[in-house]
Amino acid sequence: MSNIILIAAAAENNALGKDNDLLWHLPDDFKRFKSLTTGFPIIMGRKTFESFPKPLPNRTHIIITRDKNYKVLYDECFVVHSLEDALELAENYSDTQFIIGGGEIYALALKFATKIELTRVHTSLHADAFFPEIDTTKWKLINEIYHSKDEKHTYDFTYLTYELKV
């Protein structure tokens, strides 16, 4: 059984991003993202992949797109055309896979997920991509770490870890 983890940073109103960009710069959240995902396959939509300057090091990238002609010229990147194909391919690399966005991919992946690593950014912002609502009848909060704003972080935020209720 795979461990499928959704990892995201979302505002109080579930805002993820706007115009294919993040709404904030949280260096400590980037460090946490890197430490959790390094060495594992990361599954994302095409727009999320295209928001990176280059592939993230030490991770297999699996990009989901409807575009049958979409090509990526990096060895560590694979293109698939459905979430199911992405999950199947990711199993060749690890029993643990991370879903890293965007909003549409999170919504599709929620039913497959076993864990959610959510950075809740304590603000509400205008966005065009949103994280799905977490149904607390299905998900149990198992860890919570608060981080206050400081000279490097414009917003307070909390790392929230959810596990699927059995």
C-alpha positions as CSV (number, residue, x, y, z in Angstrom):
1,M,0.0,0.0,0.0
2,S,1.4,3.4,-1.0
3,N,1.8,6.3,1.3
4,I,0.3,9.2,-0.8
5,I,1.0,12.6,0.8
6,L,-0.6,15.9,-0.2
7,I,1.9,18.7,0.6
8,A,0.8,22.3,0.3
9,A,0.8,25.8,1.8
10,A,-2.6,27.3,1.8
11,A,-4.2,30.4,3.3
12,E,-7.1,30.4,5.8
13,N,-9.4,30.6,2.7
14,N,-7.5,27.7,1.1
15,A,-5.8,30.0,-1.4
16,L,-2.8,28.4,-3.0
17,G,-1.7,30.8,-5.7
18,K,-2.6,33.3,-8.4
19,D,-1.4,33.5,-12.0
20,N,0.7,30.3,-11.6
21,D,2.7,31.8,-8.7
22,L,2.7,31.5,-4.9
23,L,1.1,34.2,-2.8
24,W,3.9,34.4,-0.2
25,H,7.6,33.7,0.4
26,L,8.1,31.5,3.4
27,P,11.8,30.3,3.5
28,D,11.2,27.9,6.4
29,D,8.3,26.3,4.6
30,F,10.5,25.8,1.5
31,K,13.1,24.1,3.8
32,R,10.5,21.8,5.2
33,F,9.1,21.0,1.8
34,K,12.7,20.1,0.6
35,S,13.4,18.0,3.7
36,L,10.1,16.0,3.4
37,T,10.1,15.5,-0.4
38,T,13.8,14.9,-1.2
39,G,14.4,11.4,-2.4
40,F,10.7,10.8,-3.3
41,P,8.6,11.1,-6.4
42,I,6.7,14.3,-6.7
43,I,3.5,14.4,-8.7
44,M,2.2,17.7,-10.1
45,G,0.2,19.3,-12.8
46,R,1.8,20.9,-15.8
47,K,1.3,24.5,-14.6
48,T,3.0,23.7,-11.2
49,F,5.9,22.2,-13.1
50,E,6.2,25.2,-15.4
51,S,6.3,27.5,-12.3
52,F,9.8,26.1,-11.4
53,P,12.9,27.5,-13.0
54,K,14.2,24.0,-13.3
55,P,13.4,20.6,-11.8
56,L,13.9,20.3,-8.1
57,P,17.0,18.3,-7.2
58,N,16.9,14.7,-6.0
59,R,13.3,14.1,-6.8
60,T,11.6,12.2,-9.7
61,H,9.1,14.6,-11.2
62,I,5.8,13.2,-12.6
63,I,3.9,15.8,-14.5
64,I,0.2,15.4,-15.4
65,T,-1.2,17.1,-18.5
66,R,-4.0,16.6,-20.9
67,D,-1.7,17.7,-23.7
68,K,-0.7,14.4,-25.5
69,N,2.2,16.3,-27.2
70,Y,3.7,17.8,-24.1
71,K,7.4,17.0,-23.8
72,V,9.9,17.7,-21.0
73,L,13.7,17.6,-21.7
74,Y,14.9,16.5,-18.3
75,D,15.9,12.9,-17.4
76,E,14.3,13.0,-14.0
77,C,10.9,14.2,-15.4
78,F,8.1,12.0,-16.8
79,V,4.8,13.1,-18.5
80,V,1.6,11.2,-17.9
81,H,-2.0,12.0,-18.7
82,S,-3.9,11.0,-15.6
83,L,-3.5,11.0,-11.8
84,E,-3.9,7.2,-11.8
85,D,-1.0,6.8,-14.3
86,A,1.1,9.2,-12.2
87,L,0.5,7.1,-9.0
88,E,1.3,3.9,-10.8
89,L,4.5,5.3,-12.2
90,A,5.5,6.7,-8.9
91,E,5.3,3.3,-7.2
92,N,8.3,2.2,-9.3
93,Y,10.4,4.7,-7.4
94,S,9.0,4.6,-3.8
95,D,6.2,3.5,-1.6
96,T,5.9,7.1,-0.6
97,Q,4.7,9.7,-3.1
98,F,4.1,13.5,-2.7
99,I,1.3,15.4,-4.5
100,I,2.6,18.9,-4.8
101,G,-0.1,20.7,-6.7
102,G,-1.9,22.6,-8.1
103,G,-5.4,23.0,-7.0
104,E,-7.0,20.7,-9.5
105,I,-4.5,17.9,-8.8
106,Y,-5.0,18.2,-5.1
107,A,-8.7,17.9,-5.5
108,L,-8.3,14.7,-7.7
109,A,-5.7,13.2,-5.3
110,L,-7.5,13.7,-2.1
111,K,-9.4,10.5,-2.4
112,F,-6.1,8.5,-2.8
113,A,-4.2,10.3,0.0
114,T,-3.2,8.8,3.2
115,K,-1.6,11.9,4.8
116,I,-1.7,15.7,4.4
117,E,1.2,18.0,5.2
118,L,-0.4,21.4,5.1
119,T,1.2,24.7,6.0
120,R,-1.7,26.9,7.0
121,V,-0.8,30.5,6.3
122,H,-2.7,32.8,8.6
123,T,-4.1,35.2,6.1
124,S,-6.8,35.2,3.4
125,L,-5.8,36.3,0.0
126,H,-7.3,36.6,-3.5
127,A,-6.3,33.5,-5.6
128,D,-7.2,31.5,-8.7
129,A,-6.0,28.1,-7.3
130,F,-7.3,26.6,-4.0
131,F,-6.6,23.6,-1.8
132,P,-9.6,21.4,-1.2
133,E,-11.6,21.5,2.1
134,I,-10.3,19.0,4.6
135,D,-13.2,16.9,5.9
136,T,-12.4,16.5,9.6
137,T,-14.8,13.5,9.8
138,K,-12.3,11.7,7.5
139,W,-9.0,13.3,8.6
140,K,-7.4,13.5,12.0
141,L,-5.0,16.3,13.0
142,I,-1.9,14.5,14.5
143,N,0.7,17.3,14.7
144,E,0.7,21.1,14.8
145,I,3.7,23.4,14.9
146,Y,3.2,27.2,15.0
147,H,5.7,29.6,13.3
148,S,5.2,33.3,13.9
149,K,6.0,36.0,11.3
150,D,9.5,37.5,11.5
151,E,11.9,39.4,9.3
152,K,12.0,36.6,6.7
153,H,8.3,35.6,6.9
154,T,5.5,38.1,6.2
155,Y,2.8,35.9,7.7
156,D,2.3,33.6,10.7
157,F,1.8,30.0,9.7
158,T,1.2,26.6,11.2
159,Y,2.4,23.2,10.0
160,L,-0.5,20.8,10.2
161,T,-0.2,17.1,9.7
162,Y,-3.3,15.0,9.0
163,E,-3.7,11.3,8.8
164,L,-6.7,9.4,7.3
165,K,-9.0,8.2,10.1
166,V,-9.2,4.4,10.1
